[in-house]
Amino acid sequence: MPRVDEAGGTPAAPQPAPQPAPPPAPLGDRIRAFLARAQSEPSGLFAAAIVLVVSALASLIGWIPLAWPSQFVDGVLPKVRCTGFQPGSPPMYGCSAAVGFIAIAGSLVIVLALFVLRRPIAAAVRALTARVPQEGRFLIAPVVGTLAFTIAWAGAHHATASLSGIVPQTVFPAVVGLFLYATARWGNGIRKALGPLLDLRDRYAIGWRIVAAALIPLALSLIITAEARVSQTALKEQLVAIVTLVTGYIALLPRTGPPLAGIEQTLRELGAP
Amino acid sequence: MTIKAAVIALALVVATAQPALAHDCSSPADCEQTAGYNAIIALVGGALALAGGLIGNAIGGSDAPADQGTGAGLPRKRRGCCLGWFTMVLAVPLALVAVAVGVAGVFG
């Protein structure tokens, strides 16, 4: 006997057989969809958060292997200790600055070499970057920048990697990734906000701007480390490094065009390779 | 028993007092607590962060997100330049390495 509709008494339509759930999309597709959605978000903050997380992971993973080149160069340089000086005295300042410079000299050499060779390296890895899905390509520059800075920061902090400042030392290089994303995504807005400062800056020749870009963070460092024993060392280092990055950016930022390409152009006009 | 307790107490005192006696750049962690070391690492680190940014931009900059902002700013005023500033910027670190190595020879 067929079933009838209780309200109308007509025979009920046969129930369709339940469809099996569609198989989940492959992980790669889901990641691509996620990145595409992040980039379409109008404020750009979602994508910035992704850049920060991915850059932090890149820094964390690359921390130990990327410190090796700097450690190798440092191993060639002489070891200096300042045990003969009064802590907090000007001679101790000079001696410890010399030790600091030797500690980061290996990183300086490696990063400057990468900077000089950046275009051949870019050409060499173009085939590799072309294989990155379109949705993920906005991460290439931040990750590469982060890894380049990790060479420097990890090389100088391999013995004190456990310290933490604004963020743990091992993820601090991610600030470069975020900086790269921010300058590309919000460069014009930043330039507009800095308008009066850029007007003031433009009264001085480029050389004086570079000197000012170095002296401002140096003065800040002198003020916040004016202690016999510097406290919160990682915090103060990270703060001064960020201020140096910002003052360098402001000193070299072009008035028009893409910011970082403009900075590179300015450096080339000054004789950079 | 008393001697053992005194030895343990002495060991504890030495262990806790050691960091307080340092801050003379006698080890990497101790160097971080000296102002000159802290300043140079941070300052050179910041400059290398900018260099790292330029390296990243050279390699992946063509795939960077489009700038959504407005206001491209005013045209840049052309200034006289090319007085070898970049050369000086490169020369200063190299000179500092030479000085640092010299200091190492004197105090090392």
Contacts between the chains, C-beta under 8 A, distances in Angstrom:
chain1	res1	chain2	res2	distance
A	39	B	65	6.7
A	42	B	68	7.6
A	44	B	65	7.1
A	44	B	68	6.7
A	47	B	65	6.8
A	77	B	101	7.0
A	77	B	104	7.6
A	78	B	101	6.3
A	78	B	104	4.0
A	78	B	105	7.2
A	78	B	108	5.3
A	79	B	104	7.4
A	79	B	108	6.5
A	80	B	25	7.8
A	80	B	100	7.4
A	80	B	103	6.3
A	80	B	104	4.4
A	80	B	107	6.1
A	80	B	108	5.1
A	81	B	24	7.7
A	81	B	25	6.0
A	81	B	26	5.5
A	81	B	107	7.4
A	81	B	108	7.4
A	82	B	24	5.6
A	82	B	25	4.0
A	82	B	26	7.6
A	82	B	34	7.2
A	82	B	107	6.9
A	83	B	24	5.1
A	83	B	25	7.5
A	83	B	26	5.3
A	84	B	107	6.6
A	85	B	24	6.6
A	87	B	23	4.9
A	87	B	24	5.5
A	87	B	34	7.4
A	88	B	35	7.7
A	92	B	24	7.1
A	92	B	25	7.5
A	92	B	34	6.4
A	92	B	36	7.1
A	93	B	34	7.5
A	93	B	35	5.6
A	93	B	36	4.1
A	94	B	36	6.2
A	94	B	103	7.7
A	95	B	25	6.8
A	95	B	36	7.0
A	95	B	103	6.5
A	95	B	107	6.4
A	96	B	25	4.7
A	96	B	31	6.2
A	96	B	34	3.6
A	96	B	35	6.9
A	96	B	36	3.7
A	96	B	37	4.1
A	96	B	38	8.0
A	97	B	36	3.3
A	97	B	37	6.5
A	97	B	39	6.5
A	97	B	40	4.8
A	98	B	36	7.6
A	98	B	99	6.8
A	98	B	100	4.1
A	98	B	103	4.2
A	98	B	104	7.2
A	99	B	25	5.3
A	99	B	31	5.6
A	99	B	34	7.9
A	99	B	36	7.7
A	99	B	37	5.6
A	99	B	100	7.6
A	100	B	31	6.9
A	100	B	36	6.2
A	100	B	37	3.7
A	100	B	38	7.3
A	100	B	39	7.3
A	100	B	40	3.6
A	100	B	41	4.9
A	100	B	44	8.0
A	101	B	40	5.2
A	101	B	44	7.2
A	101	B	93	7.9
A	101	B	96	5.3
A	101	B	97	6.7
A	101	B	100	4.7
A	102	B	97	7.6
A	102	B	100	5.0
A	102	B	101	7.5
A	102	B	104	6.9
A	103	B	28	7.5
A	103	B	31	7.3
A	103	B	37	7.3
A	103	B	41	6.7
A	104	B	40	6.9
A	104	B	41	5.6
A	104	B	44	4.9
A	104	B	45	6.9
A	104	B	48	7.8
A	105	B	93	8.0
A	105	B	97	5.3
A	105	B	100	7.3
A	107	B	44	7.8
A	107	B	48	6.4
A	108	B	44	6.2
A	108	B	48	6.7
A	108	B	93	5.9
A	111	B	48	4.9
A	111	B	51	5.3
A	111	B	52	6.5
A	111	B	55	7.6
A	112	B	51	7.1
A	112	B	90	7.6
A	114	B	51	7.9
A	114	B	55	5.4
A	115	B	51	5.0
A	115	B	54	6.5
A	115	B	55	5.8
A	118	B	54	7.1
A	118	B	55	5.0
A	118	B	58	4.0
A	118	B	59	6.8
A	119	B	58	6.2
A	121	B	55	7.8
A	121	B	58	7.8
A	121	B	59	6.5
A	122	B	58	5.1
A	122	B	59	4.5
A	125	B	59	6.3
A	129	B	59	7.1
A	129	B	60	6.4
A	129	B	63	7.3
A	132	B	63	7.9
A	137	B	60	7.2
A	137	B	63	3.5
A	138	B	63	6.2
A	138	B	64	6.4
A	138	B	65	4.9
A	139	B	60	7.9
A	140	B	56	8.0
A	140	B	59	6.8
A	140	B	60	3.1
A	140	B	63	5.4
A	141	B	56	4.5
A	141	B	57	5.6
A	141	B	59	6.8
A	141	B	60	3.3
A	141	B	61	5.2
A	141	B	63	6.9
A	141	B	64	5.4
A	142	B	56	6.4
A	142	B	60	7.6
A	143	B	56	7.6
A	143	B	60	7.5
A	144	B	55	6.5
A	144	B	56	4.2
A	144	B	59	4.6
A	144	B	60	5.3
A	145	B	52	4.9
A	145	B	53	4.9
A	145	B	55	6.3
A	145	B	56	2.5
A	145	B	57	7.1
A	145	B	60	8.0
A	146	B	52	7.3
A	146	B	56	7.3
A	148	B	51	7.3
A	148	B	52	3.7
A	148	B	55	4.4
A	148	B	56	6.2
A	149	B	48	6.3
A	149	B	49	5.1
A	149	B	52	3.5
A	149	B	53	7.7
A	151	B	52	7.9
A	152	B	44	7.9
A	152	B	45	6.2
A	152	B	48	3.9
A	152	B	49	7.6
A	152	B	52	6.9
A	153	B	45	6.1
A	153	B	48	7.8
A	156	B	41	5.5
A	156	B	45	6.6
A	157	B	41	7.9
A	159	B	27	7.9
A	159	B	28	3.6
A	159	B	29	6.8
A	160	B	28	5.7
A	160	B	29	5.4
A	160	B	32	5.6
A	163	B	32	7.2
A	173	B	49	7.8
A	173	B	52	7.5
A	175	B	49	6.9
A	176	B	49	5.2
A	176	B	52	4.9
A	176	B	53	5.4
A	176	B	56	6.9
A	177	B	56	7.6
A	179	B	49	7.4
A	179	B	53	5.7
A	180	B	53	5.4
A	180	B	56	5.2
A	180	B	57	6.4
A	180	B	64	7.3
A	181	B	64	7.7
A	181	B	65	7.1
A	183	B	53	7.6
A	184	B	61	7.4
A	184	B	64	3.7
A	184	B	65	5.5
A	184	B	67	6.6
A	185	B	64	7.8
A	185	B	65	4.8
A	185	B	66	8.0
A	185	B	67	6.3
A	185	B	68	6.7
A	186	B	67	7.0
A	186	B	68	7.5
A	186	B	69	5.6
A	187	B	67	5.1
A	187	B	69	6.8
A	188	B	67	5.1
A	188	B	69	3.6
A	188	B	70	6.2
A	188	B	71	5.5
A	188	B	72	5.7
A	188	B	73	7.2
A	189	B	69	3.5
A	189	B	70	7.5
A	189	B	71	7.2
A	190	B	69	7.7
A	191	B	71	7.1
A	191	B	72	7.5
A	191	B	73	4.7
A	192	B	69	7.1
A	192	B	70	7.6
A	192	B	71	3.9
A	192	B	73	6.6
A	195	B	73	7.2
A	198	B	73	7.3
A	202	B	76	7.7
A	202	B	77	5.3
A	202	B	79	7.7
A	205	B	79	5.5
A	205	B	80	6.7
A	205	B	81	6.8
A	206	B	79	6.3
A	206	B	81	5.3
A	206	B	85	6.3
A	207	B	81	7.7
A	207	B	83	6.2
A	207	B	85	4.3
A	207	B	88	7.8
A	210	B	85	6.2
A	210	B	89	6.4
A	214	B	43	6.8
A	214	B	47	7.8
A	217	B	42	7.1
A	217	B	43	5.8
A	217	B	46	6.2
A	218	B	39	6.4
A	218	B	43	5.9
A	221	B	35	7.5
A	221	B	38	6.8
A	221	B	39	3.9
A	221	B	42	5.9
A	221	B	43	6.7
A	222	B	35	7.2
A	222	B	39	6.8
A	225	B	35	3.9
A	225	B	38	5.2
A	225	B	39	6.4
A	226	B	35	7.0
A	227	B	35	7.3
A	228	B	23	6.9
A	229	B	23	4.2
A	229	B	33	5.0
A	230	B	23	7.8
A	230	B	32	7.2
A	230	B	33	4.7
A	230	B	34	6.5
A	230	B	35	5.7
A	230	B	38	5.4
A	231	B	33	7.8
A	233	B	32	4.1
A	233	B	33	5.8
A	233	B	38	5.9
A	234	B	32	7.5
A	236	B	38	6.0
A	236	B	42	7.1
A	237	B	32	7.5
A	237	B	38	5.7
A	237	B	41	5.8
A	237	B	42	4.3
A	237	B	45	7.0
A	238	B	42	7.5
A	239	B	42	7.7
A	240	B	38	7.8
A	240	B	39	7.0
A	240	B	42	3.5
A	240	B	43	6.5
A	240	B	46	6.6
A	241	B	42	4.8
A	241	B	43	7.7
A	241	B	45	4.3
A	241	B	46	4.1
A	241	B	49	6.1
A	242	B	46	6.9
A	242	B	49	7.9
A	243	B	46	6.9
A	244	B	42	6.9
A	244	B	43	5.6
A	244	B	45	7.3
A	244	B	46	2.3
A	244	B	47	6.0
A	244	B	49	7.3
A	244	B	50	7.6
A	245	B	46	4.8
A	245	B	49	4.5
A	245	B	50	5.4
A	245	B	53	7.6
A	248	B	46	6.8
A	248	B	47	6.4
A	248	B	50	4.4
A	249	B	50	6.6
A	254	B	76	5.6
A	255	B	73	4.8
A	255	B	74	5.5
A	255	B	75	5.7
A	255	B	76	3.7
A	255	B	77	7.7
A	256	B	72	5.2
A	256	B	73	5.8
A	256	B	74	7.8
A	256	B	75	6.0
A	256	B	76	6.5
A	257	B	72	7.8
A	258	B	61	7.5
A	258	B	64	8.0
A	258	B	67	7.7
A	260	B	53	6.3
A	260	B	54	6.1
A	260	B	57	4.0
A	260	B	61	6.3
A	261	B	57	6.8
A	261	B	61	6.5
A	263	B	50	7.9
A	263	B	54	6.6
A	264	B	54	5.6
A	264	B	57	7.1
A	264	B	58	7.1
A	267	B	54	7.8
A	267	B	86	6.2
A	269	B	81	6.3
A	269	B	82	6.9
A	270	B	81	6.4
A	270	B	82	6.7
A	270	B	85	5.1
A	270	B	86	3.9
A	271	B	82	7.0
A	271	B	84	6.6
A	271	B	85	7.7
A	271	B	86	4.3
A	271	B	87	5.8
A	272	B	86	4.9
